Amino acid sequence: MALTRKDMIEQSLQDWIRSYLITVGLTEGTQYRLEDTYSQVMQSPMDMSIMVVTQGESDPSVDMEIGGPLAQKRHIFHVDVFGSGEKTGKGLARTVEELFESGSRLPLKSYSTGVGVVIDSLRISNAYHARLIYLDPDEWRKYHNVVQVTVIDEFNRPAL
C-alpha cells in the first residue's frame, strides 16, 4: 500500500526528531524510545522516557493562487512524551519543542523505495509544550508532556 503524503509527513517528522535528538546527545534505546502507538507505551516498562508522534486535525487544502495548482494544507501533530521521571519527561519535551522553534524546515522524505529520500521541505509553525496532569495517573501517565506543532504543506494539486 502506498503511503499518503500525510503519512510521509508523519514519518519524516519522526525521523527529524530522532536525528535532532542524536545531535544534542540523546540516544534512542538507552535514554528514550520513539514508539508508533499508544498501546506500545502502555505495555512497556517505564525504564526510560517514551515518545509517540500522532496526527491531529488537518485543515482543508486552500488554493494559494487563483486558477493555479499551488495549494496549502496545515497539519497538526502531537508528540506525546511519557517521562520516566518529572525532569526527564519535561526536558525531552522541551528539547523537541526547541527543534520545532528553531526556524528549520521539516525535510519531507519519500519512502517509496524503502529509504527516505528528501523530496521537499515544509514550514513549521505554532509549536508549544504543555504538561498534562491526571488526578489518578497510571504509571505511564505520571509525567506526561505533549508538544503540539503545525506543519504547513505547500504542494501542487494534481491536474484533473
N, C-alpha and C positions, 0 to 999 in steps of 0.2 A: 504494500500500500504506500502510495506517495505521501510525503509529508506536506501539509499545508504550509502556507507562508507563516501563519501564526505559530505552528509547531516549530518551524525553523527559528523563529524569533525566540521562543522559549528555550530551545536547546542552545542557541547562541548565547543567550543570557546566562545560562548555567556555565557554559564554557568560559565566558568572560569573567564571571565571579571566581571560578576556580583559578584561572590564570592570574587574576589580581591578588588573590589570597596567597598564592605562591610568591609573588613579588614582595609582599610585605612579611614574608617569613612564616606563614601558617601552612601546615602540612595536612593534606586530606588523609584521613585514615588514622592519624595519631592525635590531632587537635580538634578535628571536626569531620563530619560526614555530610555529603550532599546527597539526599535521598530523592527518589522520584515521587513517592506517595506518602500520605499521612499514615497509612496502615503500616508502612515500614518503620516509621517513627515509633508508633505505639507498641510494636513488637520488639523494639531494640532496647538493650540496656542503656541507661543514661551515663555511660562511662566517658562520653565526650559530647560536645555540642553537635546538634543535628540541624541541618537546613533543608527546607523544601521550597522550590520555586513553583508557584502556581499562577495560572492565568486568571485574571479577573475579568471585568467587563471591558468591552470594546465599543467605541463609538462607531456609528455608520460611516462608511467612506464618504469623503467630501471632495468635490471637484476643486482643483486648485486653479484652473483656468477655464474660461467659458469655451466649450466645444473641444477642449483638448483632452488628451488621455491621462494627464497627470492628476493623481488623487492622493489624499492624505487620510490616514486612519490612526486613531490613538488607541493603544492597547495598555491596559493597566495590569501590572504583575505584582504579586506579593512574594516576598522572601520571608518565610517564617523561620525564625531561629529559636530552637528549643535548647537553651543553655544547660550545660552540666552544672553550672553554678551561676550566681547572680552576675558576677563581674565578667565571666567568660561569655555568657549569652549577650549581655549588653555590649561588650567590647566587639564581639563578632558582628553584631547588627550594625554598630556604628562604623565599622570598617567597610561593610557592604554599602552603607549609606554614603560614605566618603567616596567610594568608587563612582556612584551614581551622580554625585555632586561635583565631580572633578572636571566637568566640561568635556569629557571624552565622548566619543560616539561609539555606540554598540556595533561591533563588526558582525554583520549578518552573514551567516555561513549557510551554504547549501550542503546537505548531507546525502545527496542522491548517489554519490559514489562511495559512501561509507565514511570518507574522510571529509571533515569540514573545510570547504573552500570558501574564502571570503568573496561574496558577490555584491555587497552593498554595505553602507554604514547608516545607522539610524540615530536620530536625536533622542536624548534622554531629557526628561522634564519632571518637575514636581516630585522629587524624592523626599520621603520623610520616614522617620523611625518612631515607633511607639512601643511601650511595654504593656503587655496585656496582663491584667490582674484577675485571678479567679478566686471565688470565695473558698472553695474546697478543691484545690488543684490536684490532678493526677501527678505522678512523678514527672512525666514528660512535659507538663504544662506549668510547672512551678516557676520557671524562668523563661517564659515565652515572650519573645520580642518579634515585631514584624516591621519590615521595611517595604513600603509601597513605592512604586515607580511607574511613571508613564513613559512608554516608548512610542515615539512618533514615527510612523512608517509612511514615507512618500514613495509612490510607485506609479508605474504606467499601467492603466487598466488595459486588459486585453481587448482587441478590436472585436466588435460583434459581427 
